[in-house]
Amino acid sequence: MTNNNSFASNRLRIGAVVLTGLVTIGALTACTIDSTANSGMGDHSMMNDNGSNTDSVVTDEFGTVDIMFAQMMIPHHEQAIEMSTLAETRTNNPEVLALAAQIKAAQAPEIEQMKEWLAVSGSSDMDHMGHDMDHGMDQMGMLDEAQMTALAAANGAAFDTLYLEGMIAHHLGAIDMAQMILSSANPEVKKLGEDIVSSQQAEIDQMRKLLGQ
């Protein structure tokens, strides 16, 4: 049976990250403007010896937005995997089972990849933040506690419908989030964003066909 508290916790984690990310980006923007205005050096004040922008760099490899994306997408992927694990015991539909296995096979390695980014950058997964925060979850497509409870309680065709509808919304949220890193200076980060957009859009198309949409 799904641990509903874990999903509530995931929602709070992402809410905290979103708010923190917005504050961070705003602060970085303000610092950049102030530095340019007062240094007399223009854009060169923000450049290192390699000509790359350093104001929003966490490490030489990952920028602030790259890290914020990972902090948001890890719990998002975790919920998709838990939803897909439910399918293994709640439906006999071979197409739904194949889709659920495909989602798990794709997203589990991506979670590990993003966790490695956080480890390399020395960044937290932000588990300690946002005990009472719940911002922007609908826009990210994550299922709330009531939706997860309903999914866990369903079986057969009823499960298939809830799973497919929920996963479509979930994937749409992931595609929106991936826009953050499509212009990343890190090729690995940029490629993951592109892979998420292409693979999850293809899965959305497949799920809509299964729903007869």
C-alpha atoms as an extended CHARMM CRD file, in Angstrom:
* protein
*
       213  EXT
         1         1  MET       CA              0.0000000000        0.0000000000        0.0000000000  PROA      1               0.0000000000
         2         2  THR       CA              1.3110000000        3.5070000000       -0.8320000000  PROA      2               0.0000000000
         3         3  ASN       CA              2.6750000000        5.5580000000        2.0220000000  PROA      3               0.0000000000
         4         4  ASN       CA              0.6100000000        8.7220000000        1.6000000000  PROA      4               0.0000000000
         5         5  ASN       CA              2.7980000000       10.6450000000        3.9920000000  PROA      5               0.0000000000
         6         6  SER       CA              5.7100000000       10.2670000000        1.5600000000  PROA      6               0.0000000000
         7         7  PHE       CA              3.7150000000       12.0050000000       -1.1690000000  PROA      7               0.0000000000
         8         8  ALA       CA              2.6810000000       14.8090000000        1.1710000000  PROA      8               0.0000000000
         9         9  SER       CA              6.3420000000       15.1840000000        2.0810000000  PROA      9               0.0000000000
        10        10  ASN       CA              7.3460000000       15.2680000000       -1.5860000000  PROA      10              0.0000000000
        11        11  ARG       CA              4.7870000000       18.0100000000       -2.2430000000  PROA      11              0.0000000000
        12        12  LEU       CA              6.1740000000       20.0730000000        0.5810000000  PROA      12              0.0000000000
        13        13  ARG       CA              9.7390000000       19.5370000000       -0.6210000000  PROA      13              0.0000000000
        14        14  ILE       CA              8.9640000000       20.7740000000       -4.1330000000  PROA      14              0.0000000000
        15        15  GLY       CA              6.9520000000       23.7120000000       -2.8040000000  PROA      15              0.0000000000
        16        16  ALA       CA              9.8970000000       24.7590000000       -0.6750000000  PROA      16              0.0000000000
        17        17  VAL       CA             12.3050000000       24.4100000000       -3.5800000000  PROA      17              0.0000000000
        18        18  VAL       CA             10.1140000000       26.4850000000       -5.9010000000  PROA      18              0.0000000000
        19        19  LEU       CA              9.9040000000       29.3520000000       -3.4400000000  PROA      19              0.0000000000
        20        20  THR       CA             13.6120000000       29.1370000000       -2.6410000000  PROA      20              0.0000000000
        21        21  GLY       CA             14.4620000000       29.0300000000       -6.3310000000  PROA      21              0.0000000000
        22        22  LEU       CA             12.4180000000       32.1110000000       -7.0990000000  PROA      22              0.0000000000
        23        23  VAL       CA             14.0820000000       34.0130000000       -4.2690000000  PROA      23              0.0000000000
        24        24  THR       CA             17.5130000000       32.8090000000       -5.3780000000  PROA      24              0.0000000000
        25        25  ILE       CA             16.9980000000       33.7910000000       -9.0040000000  PROA      25              0.0000000000
        26        26  GLY       CA             15.7000000000       37.1990000000       -7.9410000000  PROA      26              0.0000000000
        27        27  ALA       CA             18.7060000000       37.7440000000       -5.7030000000  PROA      27              0.0000000000
        28        28  LEU       CA             21.1160000000       36.6800000000       -8.4300000000  PROA      28              0.0000000000
        29        29  THR       CA             19.4800000000       39.0420000000      -10.8910000000  PROA      29              0.0000000000
        30        30  ALA       CA             19.6910000000       41.9270000000       -8.4490000000  PROA      30              0.0000000000
        31        31  CYS       CA             23.3530000000       41.2050000000       -7.7450000000  PROA      31              0.0000000000
        32        32  THR       CA             24.1470000000       41.0680000000      -11.4500000000  PROA      32              0.0000000000
        33        33  ILE       CA             22.4960000000       44.4310000000      -12.1120000000  PROA      33              0.0000000000
        34        34  ASP       CA             24.2430000000       46.0430000000       -9.1540000000  PROA      34              0.0000000000
        35        35  SER       CA             27.6320000000       44.6420000000      -10.1480000000  PROA      35              0.0000000000
        36        36  THR       CA             27.2910000000       45.8250000000      -13.7320000000  PROA      36              0.0000000000
        37        37  ALA       CA             26.1290000000       49.2790000000      -12.7420000000  PROA      37              0.0000000000
        38        38  ASN       CA             28.8750000000       49.9590000000      -10.2150000000  PROA      38              0.0000000000
        39        39  SER       CA             31.9330000000       48.1810000000      -11.5190000000  PROA      39              0.0000000000
        40        40  GLY       CA             32.4150000000       50.1870000000      -14.6710000000  PROA      40              0.0000000000
        41        41  MET       CA             33.3710000000       46.9460000000      -16.3810000000  PROA      41              0.0000000000
        42        42  GLY       CA             30.0480000000       46.0810000000      -17.9970000000  PROA      42              0.0000000000
        43        43  ASP       CA             29.5190000000       42.4400000000      -18.8980000000  PROA      43              0.0000000000
        44        44  HSD       CA             33.1850000000       41.6010000000      -18.3350000000  PROA      44              0.0000000000
        45        45  SER       CA             32.6720000000       41.8370000000      -14.5750000000  PROA      45              0.0000000000
        46        46  MET       CA             30.5880000000       38.6740000000      -14.7590000000  PROA      46              0.0000000000
        47        47  MET       CA             32.9640000000       36.6230000000      -16.8520000000  PROA      47              0.0000000000
        48        48  ASN       CA             35.7150000000       34.2410000000      -15.8240000000  PROA      48              0.0000000000
        49        49  ASP       CA             38.8440000000       33.4360000000      -17.8200000000  PROA      49              0.0000000000
        50        50  ASN       CA             36.8750000000       31.0540000000      -20.0180000000  PROA      50              0.0000000000
        51        51  GLY       CA             34.2870000000       33.6700000000      -20.8910000000  PROA      51              0.0000000000
        52        52  SER       CA             31.4700000000       31.9630000000      -19.0040000000  PROA      52              0.0000000000
        53        53  ASN       CA             29.0090000000       33.6660000000      -16.6820000000  PROA      53              0.0000000000
        54        54  THR       CA             29.9560000000       32.9870000000      -13.0510000000  PROA      54              0.0000000000
        55        55  ASP       CA             27.3120000000       34.9010000000      -11.1090000000  PROA      55              0.0000000000
        56        56  SER       CA             24.9340000000       31.9160000000      -10.9600000000  PROA      56              0.0000000000
        57        57  VAL       CA             27.4820000000       29.1060000000      -10.8620000000  PROA      57              0.0000000000
        58        58  VAL       CA             27.3850000000       26.6480000000       -7.9590000000  PROA      58              0.0000000000
        59        59  THR       CA             30.3960000000       24.6860000000       -9.2080000000  PROA      59              0.0000000000
        60        60  ASP       CA             32.3990000000       24.6550000000      -12.4220000000  PROA      60              0.0000000000
        61        61  GLU       CA             29.9620000000       22.0240000000      -13.7010000000  PROA      61              0.0000000000
        62        62  PHE       CA             26.4760000000       22.9900000000      -12.5240000000  PROA      62              0.0000000000
        63        63  GLY       CA             24.7310000000       26.3460000000      -12.3660000000  PROA      63              0.0000000000
        64        64  THR       CA             22.1310000000       27.4690000000       -9.8470000000  PROA      64              0.0000000000
        65        65  VAL       CA             19.2200000000       26.6860000000      -12.1710000000  PROA      65              0.0000000000
        66        66  ASP       CA             20.6500000000       23.2240000000      -12.9240000000  PROA      66              0.0000000000
        67        67  ILE       CA             20.7230000000       22.4170000000       -9.2200000000  PROA      67              0.0000000000
        68        68  MET       CA             17.2890000000       23.8840000000       -8.5450000000  PROA      68              0.0000000000
        69        69  PHE       CA             15.8820000000       21.7580000000      -11.3620000000  PROA      69              0.0000000000
        70        70  ALA       CA             17.3830000000       18.5830000000       -9.8630000000  PROA      70              0.0000000000
        71        71  GLN       CA             16.0040000000       19.4380000000       -6.4310000000  PROA      71              0.0000000000
        72        72  MET       CA             12.5420000000       19.8300000000       -7.9590000000  PROA      72              0.0000000000
        73        73  MET       CA             12.6150000000       16.9220000000      -10.3950000000  PROA      73              0.0000000000
        74        74  ILE       CA             13.9330000000       14.2180000000       -8.0700000000  PROA      74              0.0000000000
        75        75  PRO       CA             10.7420000000       14.0650000000       -5.9290000000  PROA      75              0.0000000000
        76        76  HSD       CA              8.6630000000       14.5390000000       -9.0820000000  PROA      76              0.0000000000
        77        77  HSD       CA             10.2650000000       11.4440000000      -10.6350000000  PROA      77              0.0000000000
        78        78  GLU       CA              9.9440000000        9.5680000000       -7.3530000000  PROA      78              0.0000000000
        79        79  GLN       CA              6.1920000000       10.0010000000       -7.4080000000  PROA      79              0.0000000000
        80        80  ALA       CA              5.9950000000        8.7640000000      -11.0200000000  PROA      80              0.0000000000
        81        81  ILE       CA              7.8940000000        5.6400000000       -9.9950000000  PROA      81              0.0000000000
        82        82  GLU       CA              5.6170000000        5.0250000000       -7.0330000000  PROA      82              0.0000000000
        83        83  MET       CA              2.5420000000        5.4820000000       -9.2270000000  PROA      83              0.0000000000
        84        84  SER       CA              3.9910000000        2.9970000000      -11.7040000000  PROA      84              0.0000000000
        85        85  THR       CA              4.8100000000        0.5100000000       -8.9570000000  PROA      85              0.0000000000
        86        86  LEU       CA              1.1270000000        0.5170000000       -8.0180000000  PROA      86              0.0000000000
        87        87  ALA       CA              0.2990000000       -0.5990000000      -11.5540000000  PROA      87              0.0000000000
        88        88  GLU       CA              2.1810000000       -3.8510000000      -11.0310000000  PROA      88              0.0000000000
        89        89  THR       CA             -0.4510000000       -5.1250000000       -8.5880000000  PROA      89              0.0000000000
        90        90  ARG       CA             -3.5740000000       -3.2340000000       -9.6440000000  PROA      90              0.0000000000
        91        91  THR       CA             -4.0130000000       -3.9140000000      -13.3470000000  PROA      91              0.0000000000
        92        92  ASN       CA             -3.6810000000       -6.7480000000      -15.8310000000  PROA      92              0.0000000000
        93        93  ASN       CA             -3.7390000000       -4.4290000000      -18.8420000000  PROA      93              0.0000000000
        94        94  PRO       CA             -0.5520000000       -5.3190000000      -20.7540000000  PROA      94              0.0000000000
        95        95  GLU       CA             -0.2530000000       -1.8640000000      -22.3280000000  PROA      95              0.0000000000
        96        96  VAL       CA             -0.5230000000       -0.0880000000      -18.9950000000  PROA      96              0.0000000000
        97        97  LEU       CA              1.9070000000       -2.5380000000      -17.4000000000  PROA      97              0.0000000000
        98        98  ALA       CA              4.3940000000       -2.0240000000      -20.2340000000  PROA      98              0.0000000000
        99        99  LEU       CA              4.0870000000        1.7520000000      -19.9410000000  PROA      99              0.0000000000
       100       100  ALA       CA              4.5800000000        1.6490000000      -16.1710000000  PROA      100             0.0000000000
       101       101  ALA       CA              7.6990000000       -0.4990000000      -16.5770000000  PROA      101             0.0000000000
       102       102  GLN       CA              9.0120000000        1.8840000000      -19.2320000000  PROA      102             0.0000000000
       103       103  ILE       CA              8.5100000000        4.8970000000      -16.9690000000  PROA      103             0.0000000000
       104       104  LYS       CA             10.2990000000        3.2250000000      -14.0740000000  PROA      104             0.0000000000
       105       105  ALA       CA             13.1740000000        2.0980000000      -16.2930000000  PROA      105             0.0000000000
       106       106  ALA       CA             13.6760000000        5.6440000000      -17.6100000000  PROA      106             0.0000000000
       107       107  GLN       CA             13.1730000000        7.7000000000      -14.4820000000  PROA      107             0.0000000000
       108       108  ALA       CA             15.0280000000        5.6380000000      -11.8630000000  PROA      108             0.0000000000
       109       109  PRO       CA             18.4150000000        6.1940000000      -13.5620000000  PROA      109             0.0000000000
       110       110  GLU       CA             17.5630000000        9.8720000000      -14.0580000000  PROA      110             0.0000000000
       111       111  ILE       CA             16.9880000000       10.2200000000      -10.3120000000  PROA      111             0.0000000000
       112       112  GLU       CA             20.4280000000        8.7740000000       -9.6490000000  PROA      112             0.0000000000
       113       113  GLN       CA             21.9330000000       11.0550000000      -12.2770000000  PROA      113             0.0000000000
       114       114  MET       CA             20.4220000000       14.1530000000      -10.6580000000  PROA      114             0.0000000000
       115       115  LYS       CA             21.4340000000       13.0210000000       -7.1820000000  PROA      115             0.0000000000
       116       116  GLU       CA             24.9850000000       12.8460000000       -8.4880000000  PROA      116             0.0000000000
       117       117  TRP       CA             24.7050000000       16.4650000000       -9.6400000000  PROA      117             0.0000000000
       118       118  LEU       CA             23.7270000000       17.4520000000       -6.1150000000  PROA      118             0.0000000000
       119       119  ALA       CA             26.5940000000       15.4400000000       -4.6390000000  PROA      119             0.0000000000
       120       120  VAL       CA             29.1410000000       16.9630000000       -7.0150000000  PROA      120             0.0000000000
       121       121  SER       CA             27.8940000000       20.4780000000       -6.3190000000  PROA      121             0.0000000000
       122       122  GLY       CA             27.6950000000       19.9370000000       -2.5720000000  PROA      122             0.0000000000
       123       123  SER       CA             24.0160000000       20.8740000000       -2.6550000000  PROA      123             0.0000000000
       124       124  SER       CA             21.2460000000       19.6200000000       -0.3950000000  PROA      124             0.0000000000
       125       125  ASP       CA             18.1330000000       17.8310000000       -1.5790000000  PROA      125             0.0000000000
       126       126  MET       CA             16.3340000000       20.3070000000        0.7140000000  PROA      126             0.0000000000
       127       127  ASP       CA             14.5370000000       17.6540000000        2.7910000000  PROA      127             0.0000000000
       128       128  HSD       CA             14.8450000000       19.9620000000        5.7730000000  PROA      128             0.0000000000
       129       129  MET       CA             12.8350000000       22.8270000000        4.2700000000  PROA      129             0.0000000000
       130       130  GLY       CA              9.2070000000       23.8180000000        3.9840000000  PROA      130             0.0000000000
       131       131  HSD       CA              7.3490000000       22.0510000000        6.7780000000  PROA      131             0.0000000000
       132       132  ASP       CA              4.1380000000       23.9200000000        5.9860000000  PROA      132             0.0000000000
       133       133  MET       CA              4.6370000000       25.0140000000        2.3750000000  PROA      133             0.0000000000
       134       134  ASP       CA              2.6470000000       23.8140000000       -0.6250000000  PROA      134             0.0000000000
       135       135  HSD       CA              3.2310000000       26.0770000000       -3.6360000000  PROA      135             0.0000000000
       136       136  GLY       CA              2.7670000000       25.4030000000       -7.3060000000  PROA      136             0.0000000000
       137       137  MET       CA              1.9550000000       21.7080000000       -7.1070000000  PROA      137             0.0000000000
       138       138  ASP       CA             -0.9270000000       21.7200000000       -9.5860000000  PROA      138             0.0000000000
       139       139  GLN       CA              1.2600000000       23.4140000000      -12.1690000000  PROA      139             0.0000000000
       140       140  MET       CA              3.8530000000       20.6500000000      -11.7360000000  PROA      140             0.0000000000
       141       141  GLY       CA              1.2830000000       17.9290000000      -12.2840000000  PROA      141             0.0000000000
       142       142  MET       CA              1.9660000000       16.0320000000       -9.0870000000  PROA      142             0.0000000000
       143       143  LEU       CA             -0.9080000000       14.0940000000       -7.5600000000  PROA      143             0.0000000000
       144       144  ASP       CA             -2.0490000000       15.2510000000       -4.1490000000  PROA      144             0.0000000000
       145       145  GLU       CA             -2.6540000000       12.9550000000       -1.2080000000  PROA      145             0.0000000000
       146       146  ALA       CA             -6.3290000000       12.4020000000       -2.0360000000  PROA      146             0.0000000000
       147       147  GLN       CA             -5.5210000000       11.5100000000       -5.6390000000  PROA      147             0.0000000000
       148       148  MET       CA             -2.8110000000        9.0920000000       -4.5560000000  PROA      148             0.0000000000
       149       149  THR       CA             -5.1970000000        7.4790000000       -2.0790000000  PROA      149             0.0000000000
       150       150  ALA       CA             -7.7840000000        7.0150000000       -4.8330000000  PROA      150             0.0000000000
       151       151  LEU       CA             -5.1760000000        5.5660000000       -7.1830000000  PROA      151             0.0000000000
       152       152  ALA       CA             -3.9480000000        3.1130000000       -4.5650000000  PROA      152             0.0000000000
       153       153  ALA       CA             -7.5230000000        1.9790000000       -3.8510000000  PROA      153             0.0000000000
       154       154  ALA       CA             -8.4730000000        1.4020000000       -7.5090000000  PROA      154             0.0000000000
       155       155  ASN       CA             -8.1430000000       -1.8010000000       -9.5220000000  PROA      155             0.0000000000
       156       156  GLY       CA             -8.5870000000       -2.9310000000      -13.1010000000  PROA      156             0.0000000000
       157       157  ALA       CA            -10.0740000000       -0.4970000000      -15.6020000000  PROA      157             0.0000000000
       158       158  ALA       CA            -10.7340000000        2.0940000000      -12.9020000000  PROA      158             0.0000000000
       159       159  PHE       CA             -7.0540000000        2.0560000000      -11.9800000000  PROA      159             0.0000000000
       160       160  ASP       CA             -6.0150000000        2.2960000000      -15.6230000000  PROA      160             0.0000000000
       161       161  THR       CA             -8.0620000000        5.4570000000      -16.1160000000  PROA      161             0.0000000000
       162       162  LEU       CA             -6.8100000000        7.1390000000      -12.9590000000  PROA      162             0.0000000000
       163       163  TYR       CA             -3.2250000000        6.1350000000      -13.6730000000  PROA      163             0.0000000000
       164       164  LEU       CA             -3.2280000000        7.3380000000      -17.2650000000  PROA      164             0.0000000000
       165       165  GLU       CA             -4.9890000000       10.6110000000      -16.5010000000  PROA      165             0.0000000000
       166       166  GLY       CA             -2.7350000000       11.2530000000      -13.5370000000  PROA      166             0.0000000000
       167       167  MET       CA              0.4260000000       10.4050000000      -15.4240000000  PROA      167             0.0000000000
       168       168  ILE       CA             -0.4910000000       12.6400000000      -18.3540000000  PROA      168             0.0000000000
       169       169  ALA       CA             -0.7700000000       15.5980000000      -15.9680000000  PROA      169             0.0000000000
       170       170  HSD       CA              2.4310000000       14.4800000000      -14.2550000000  PROA      170             0.0000000000
       171       171  HSD       CA              4.3350000000       14.3220000000      -17.5460000000  PROA      171             0.0000000000
       172       172  LEU       CA              3.0230000000       17.7140000000      -18.6590000000  PROA      172             0.0000000000
       173       173  GLY       CA              4.3720000000       19.1650000000      -15.4240000000  PROA      173             0.0000000000
       174       174  ALA       CA              7.7510000000       17.5250000000      -16.0170000000  PROA      174             0.0000000000
       175       175  ILE       CA              7.9330000000       18.9360000000      -19.5420000000  PROA      175             0.0000000000
       176       176  ASP       CA              7.2030000000       22.4140000000      -18.2070000000  PROA      176             0.0000000000
       177       177  MET       CA              9.9040000000       22.0100000000      -15.5660000000  PROA      177             0.0000000000
       178       178  ALA       CA             12.4170000000       20.7710000000      -18.1400000000  PROA      178             0.0000000000
       179       179  GLN       CA             12.1960000000       24.1070000000      -19.9560000000  PROA      179             0.0000000000
       180       180  MET       CA             14.3900000000       25.4460000000      -17.1340000000  PROA      180             0.0000000000
       181       181  ILE       CA             17.4420000000       23.5590000000      -18.3590000000  PROA      181             0.0000000000
       182       182  LEU       CA             17.0870000000       23.4720000000      -22.1390000000  PROA      182             0.0000000000
       183       183  SER       CA             19.5480000000       26.3660000000      -22.3420000000  PROA      183             0.0000000000
       184       184  SER       CA             21.9030000000       25.0420000000      -19.6540000000  PROA      184             0.0000000000
       185       185  ALA       CA             25.6030000000       25.5400000000      -20.3160000000  PROA      185             0.0000000000
       186       186  ASN       CA             26.2130000000       22.0080000000      -19.0510000000  PROA      186             0.0000000000
       187       187  PRO       CA             25.7630000000       19.5230000000      -21.9370000000  PROA      187             0.0000000000
       188       188  GLU       CA             24.6840000000       16.6920000000      -19.6200000000  PROA      188             0.0000000000
       189       189  VAL       CA             22.0220000000       18.8350000000      -17.9760000000  PROA      189             0.0000000000
       190       190  LYS       CA             20.7950000000       20.1730000000      -21.3090000000  PROA      190             0.0000000000
       191       191  LYS       CA             20.5710000000       16.6490000000      -22.7410000000  PROA      191             0.0000000000
       192       192  LEU       CA             18.5300000000       15.4050000000      -19.8020000000  PROA      192             0.0000000000
       193       193  GLY       CA             16.0860000000       18.2600000000      -20.3130000000  PROA      193             0.0000000000
       194       194  GLU       CA             15.7740000000       17.4100000000      -23.9960000000  PROA      194             0.0000000000
       195       195  ASP       CA             15.3410000000       13.7000000000      -23.2270000000  PROA      195             0.0000000000
       196       196  ILE       CA             12.5860000000       14.4090000000      -20.7010000000  PROA      196             0.0000000000
       197       197  VAL       CA             10.6980000000       16.5970000000      -23.1650000000  PROA      197             0.0000000000
       198       198  SER       CA             10.9240000000       14.1230000000      -26.0500000000  PROA      198             0.0000000000
       199       199  SER       CA             10.3400000000       10.8750000000      -24.1470000000  PROA      199             0.0000000000
       200       200  GLN       CA              7.5460000000       12.1410000000      -21.9390000000  PROA      200             0.0000000000
       201       201  GLN       CA              5.7290000000       13.8130000000      -24.8230000000  PROA      201             0.0000000000
       202       202  ALA       CA              5.8180000000       10.4850000000      -26.6750000000  PROA      202             0.0000000000
       203       203  GLU       CA              4.4100000000        8.7620000000      -23.5920000000  PROA      203             0.0000000000
       204       204  ILE       CA              1.6720000000       11.4020000000      -23.2920000000  PROA      204             0.0000000000
       205       205  ASP       CA              0.6670000000       10.6820000000      -26.8740000000  PROA      205             0.0000000000
       206       206  GLN       CA              0.5960000000        6.9550000000      -26.1140000000  PROA      206             0.0000000000
       207       207  MET       CA             -1.4730000000        7.4350000000      -22.9560000000  PROA      207             0.0000000000
       208       208  ARG       CA             -3.9910000000        9.6420000000      -24.7250000000  PROA      208             0.0000000000
       209       209  LYS       CA             -4.4790000000        6.9160000000      -27.3110000000  PROA      209             0.0000000000
       210       210  LEU       CA             -5.0560000000        4.3710000000      -24.5560000000  PROA      210             0.0000000000
       211       211  LEU       CA             -7.6990000000        6.6700000000      -23.1040000000  PROA      211             0.0000000000
       212       212  GLY       CA             -9.2860000000        7.1160000000      -26.5280000000  PROA      212             0.0000000000
       213       213  GLN       CA             -8.5590000000       10.8270000000      -26.5880000000  PROA      213             0.0000000000
